[in-house]
């Protein structure tokens, strides 16, 4: 049995935490599937410390209880500024952390056209429950 | 694209220099065996693995090293207490357990009668000797590699390892036990076994590693001879393979890995270092430690998943109520 490490990116965690978000239902559904994998020990779930710091502690302790923290430091932020891709800052940081921690799978929320910030990279991208 | 970690190459070069240095030391001085030298070499290895890492990782490393040092300090101290605590010395009990398990035969005596040749060092003497001395290397390598590669796995390893040491040390104090070589030795007054040769280092000397055996002999003088139940040699020989077993895919390799603790136990009995009962006790503690921490980790995992599922359910319910 091999375990897959999955990084929940900033957009995914935000959608999960924000019940008013248009992506909330989709993110919740995907997250349920990921938790099933977590319970079966086939998934390890991660999120960046910078992402988790933006959330109320009760969400960290409840909804995100299975999620492990990847600590972001100054060297990671500095490397994120040098990412050569047209992606938002938080996605650049996610890309740096994925590379540094050797994580190959990222869960995110797709844009309306179905694209994501990670399409140009050799990563497994989870955008809904079917693709997980 | 994503910038590479500039320190990655530095760490790789550092590990290469460490490996060359270690090999050179091994060939010239012998294997590193005393606790201080082992600790220094582990610290150097770990520091190399942490070069260029964030400050938080270094802080974590300092804390881990403190815990690790406390664990070994407690282990060394408690081995000493076993002598002075005053609990009755177990002389015949382990021998009687062995006789019960082997239908009246003493496995130490039987093995030496059938395989030990005073004048010739056979291939199996070398295998047994080499297996015995892996005790001083394998757990340390496993710990150091896990420390550098995965802190989570290191913590899983350490919880089980510290539990094993704690239980073993408690038993050393409560059940000071005379090992077979001492029980058979004429210079002690027990002589409850036929004479046994304590030829542990012979095979290693034949392999050209005399320096290491000398260091080991010195270490024996400092050690506590009656801290024999359970056998930590047998325990560690099962512990390390058992920890890595789930990652090994080929069945033949799993079987090979699991043969290692059996070879270790047979070697210990053949050398007169331990009874079979000592090895079995060690294996039982290892098994219990793995079962306990496995259960704890599964429960923790289920609890976290349940908290998340309940919270998600509550959100969905509140949304439905609003709608």
Contacts between the chains, C-beta under 8 A, distances in Angstrom:
chain1	res1	chain2	res2	distance
A	1	B	246	7.4
A	19	B	315	5.8
A	19	B	318	7.6
A	19	B	319	6.2
A	28	B	312	5.9
A	28	B	315	7.2
A	28	B	316	7.2
A	31	B	308	7.8
A	31	B	312	7.0
A	32	B	309	7.4
A	32	B	312	6.5
A	35	B	305	5.4
A	35	B	308	5.6
A	35	B	309	6.3
A	38	B	301	7.2
A	38	B	304	7.9
A	38	B	305	5.8
A	39	B	301	6.8
A	39	B	302	6.7
A	39	B	305	4.6
A	41	B	301	7.2
A	59	B	311	7.8
A	61	B	307	7.2
A	62	B	307	5.3
A	62	B	308	6.7
A	62	B	310	7.4
A	62	B	311	3.6
A	63	B	308	5.5
A	63	B	311	4.4
A	63	B	312	6.2
A	63	B	315	7.6
A	64	B	308	7.0
A	65	B	303	7.8
A	65	B	304	4.1
A	65	B	305	7.7
A	65	B	307	4.2
A	65	B	308	5.1
A	65	B	311	7.9
A	66	B	301	7.6
A	66	B	304	4.5
A	66	B	305	5.6
A	66	B	308	5.4
A	68	B	152	7.6
A	71	B	54	6.9
A	71	B	56	5.2
A	73	B	54	3.4
A	73	B	55	6.9
A	73	B	56	6.3
A	74	B	54	7.5
A	75	B	52	7.8
A	75	B	54	6.1
A	76	B	54	7.5
A	79	B	2	7.5
A	79	B	3	4.8
A	79	B	5	7.8
A	82	B	3	4.7
A	83	B	1	7.4
A	83	B	2	5.6
A	83	B	3	7.0
A	84	B	1	5.1
A	84	B	2	8.0
A	85	B	1	6.9
A	85	B	2	7.9
A	95	B	2	5.0
A	96	B	2	5.9
A	96	B	3	7.4
A	98	B	2	7.8
A	99	B	2	4.7
A	99	B	4	7.6
A	99	B	5	7.6
A	100	B	5	5.9
A	121	B	2	7.7
